[in-house]
């Protein structure tokens, strides 16, 4: 069973930075594409960033380009999301997932709150 656990969410002031981590167990992470998503209250879950299994293809939502960086460490079975210059609109629960063909697994999420 593939399990994902996210870490790093907390309260931060606008303009600050956070680094979220996602630890994967039950599978070798190197075979999975990894995505970070977020869901704000009253909103649908949306893609923030994704990275291919090989790490050479990255995608960012327009609203985080230039501020967030996705990375992965296959040796440690982890993925990270470095978030800089945070603003209150980034407040949400952030989830990571792994995807391979028709298989998708999600973590439980970590809450990020950005105060103005």
Order of alpha helices (4+ residues) and beta strands (2+ residues): beta-beta-beta-beta-beta-beta-beta-beta-beta-beta-beta
